[in-house]
Amino acid sequence: MTTAAPDAPVPTPTARGLWTRSRGPLLALLLLVVSGVVLGALQSGEHHGRLDPRSADRTGSRAITRLLASHGVSTQVVTTSEEAAAAAGPDTTLLVTDPDVLTQDQLTGLHTATAHTPGRTVLLAPGTSALETFTPGVRMEPPVRTSARPPACSLPDARRAGSALLGGLRYATAADDADRCYISGGRPTLLRLPAHGTGRDTVLLGSADLLYNQHLAEHGNASLALQLLGTHKHLVWYLPSVSDPSSAQDQQRGFLDLIPSGWRWALLQLAFAAVCAALWRARRLGPLVRENLPVAVPAAETTEGHARLYEQANARDRASDVLRSATRTRLAPLIGVSAAHAHTADVLLPALHAHLTAAPGPEADLHVLLFGPAPADDRALVRLADQLDALESSIVSQERHAPREHPDR
């Protein structure tokens, strides 16, 4: 006597098994998080306090403000265009560290507030918009490598400082009284435009490297920075930011505006390459190729499938043609008509009339039945199929009951 073995218990996952299966994704996720934190810390340390006079980082500018303070120049840090316009009073130097961040309205408002006030405006690496607002007629030239360059001009501040770390953007102007210093490729990287009746001159610096803490003690950087920013007893240090409440830049710029122009061309080229690859790998259009079915499909299923396709497409004309053609093909050998003339009405119909006269069949117009127009609706199509079936059954029945002549034995 045998007894059935009890059902084996279903194994439950253990902590070791779960750790074995999930340790790969968990380690990958941990690596991703650690990498993000490290990169964020590195980037934060590199860009924190850039040109900020309160920062002692390598790219901060606290050293120059300490030097200015020792010469009796006070520094006021502002972060909005309204504060900068209000603080830039008479006998004040206004330093704008990143003019390209400002919107056109901010640039216009700042220029209007300082245009008729005696003092100095220093712009660090200004772009086209800032140049058109503050210094019309000055155009920007392609940048060059930052390096120690001689003054090569008659500006007293530059001659006293000597060589300084300059480069970056270059500027060109047709003004005869402009001071063009620290030349590179025939274009100055420091351009001073004197005041014409306003008492405020404008200084353009192609690069801000000489103001960094890490470079201030090199060459004549400290002397040049002290003379450019210490001309007046009060210095307004403006740090523009996109978070400025007066900036409408975030509202005016859409998603596509945030993409640099170089990336737009790259995306366009990638899209063109994708289209070319799709055309290259796409299926070639050509004539239909007959292929054998991988499996045998019953004829009934094939017929039913065709019928449903005809029904979905309302293809009663095609369905009726198939029914009539099949009926004519099967009737032709029964009434003595060759296959070549099975679909010729002038040959098929007389032979069919002869057989039906000998043995009465369904009463119907044979020409309309076998060669007529398409049915108007599904009910007419079903009636046509019934009539064709009745006609074929009549001919087949006649052939079965027809007397046959037996040859002599």
KAGICOR-V344576 format. One record per backbone hydrogen bond with DSSP energy under -1.0 kcal/mol. NH is the residue of the N-H (numbers start at 0). CO is the residue of the C=O. If there is no record, write none. Layout:
{{NH & CO} {NH & CO}}
This chain:
{{17 & 13} {18 & 14} {19 & 15} {20 & 16} {21 & 17} {22 & 18} {25 & 21} {26 & 22} {27 & 23} {28 & 24} {29 & 25} {30 & 26} {31 & 27} {32 & 28} {33 & 29} {34 & 30} {35 & 31} {36 & 32} {37 & 33} {38 & 34} {39 & 35} {40 & 36} {41 & 37} {42 & 38} {43 & 39} {44 & 40} {45 & 41} {46 & 42} {47 & 43} {49 & 46} {50 & 58} {51 & 48} {54 & 51} {59 & 56} {60 & 51} {61 & 54} {64 & 60} {65 & 61} {66 & 62} {67 & 63} {68 & 64} {69 & 65} {70 & 67} {71 & 68} {72 & 67} {73 & 232} {75 & 234} {77 & 236} {83 & 79} {84 & 80} {85 & 81} {86 & 82} {87 & 83} {88 & 86} {90 & 117} {92 & 233} {93 & 119} {94 & 235} {95 & 121} {96 & 237} {100 & 97} {101 & 98} {106 & 102} {107 & 103} {108 & 104} {109 & 105} {110 & 106} {111 & 107} {112 & 108} {113 & 109} {114 & 110} {116 & 113} {118 & 198} {119 & 91} {120 & 200} {121 & 93} {122 & 202} {123 & 95} {124 & 204} {130 & 126} {131 & 127} {132 & 128} {133 & 129} {134 & 130} {137 & 134} {138 & 171} {140 & 169} {143 & 167} {146 & 165} {148 & 163} {158 & 154} {159 & 155} {160 & 156} {161 & 157} {163 & 148} {165 & 146} {165 & 163} {167 & 143} {168 & 205} {169 & 140} {170 & 187} {171 & 138} {178 & 191} {180 & 189} {181 & 150} {183 & 186} {186 & 183} {188 & 180} {188 & 181} {189 & 180} {190 & 203} {191 & 178} {192 & 201} {200 & 118} {201 & 192} {202 & 120} {203 & 190} {204 & 122} {205 & 188} {210 & 207} {211 & 208} {212 & 59} {213 & 57} {215 & 211} {217 & 214} {219 & 162} {220 & 217} {221 & 215} {223 & 219} {224 & 220} {225 & 221} {226 & 222} {227 & 223} {228 & 224} {229 & 225} {234 & 73} {235 & 92} {236 & 75} {237 & 94} {238 & 77} {243 & 240} {246 & 243} {251 & 247} {252 & 248} {263 & 259} {264 & 260} {265 & 261} {266 & 262} {267 & 263} {268 & 264} {269 & 265} {270 & 266} {271 & 267} {272 & 268} {273 & 269} {274 & 270} {275 & 271} {276 & 272} {277 & 273} {278 & 274} {279 & 275} {280 & 276} {281 & 277} {301 & 297} {302 & 298} {303 & 299} {304 & 300} {305 & 301} {306 & 302} {307 & 303} {308 & 304} {309 & 305} {310 & 306} {311 & 307} {312 & 308} {314 & 309} {315 & 313} {318 & 314} {319 & 315} {320 & 316} {321 & 317} {322 & 318} {323 & 319} {324 & 320} {325 & 321} {326 & 322} {327 & 323} {328 & 324} {329 & 325} {330 & 326} {331 & 327} {334 & 330} {336 & 331} {340 & 337} {341 & 338} {343 & 340} {347 & 343} {348 & 344} {350 & 346} {351 & 347} {352 & 348} {353 & 349} {354 & 350} {355 & 351} {356 & 352} {357 & 353} {358 & 354} {368 & 364} {369 & 365} {370 & 366} {371 & 367} {380 & 376} {381 & 377} {382 & 378} {383 & 379} {384 & 380} {385 & 381} {386 & 382} {387 & 383} {388 & 384} {389 & 385} {390 & 386} {391 & 387} {392 & 388} {393 & 389} {394 & 390} {395 & 391} {396 & 392} {397 & 393} {398 & 394} {399 & 395} {400 & 396}}
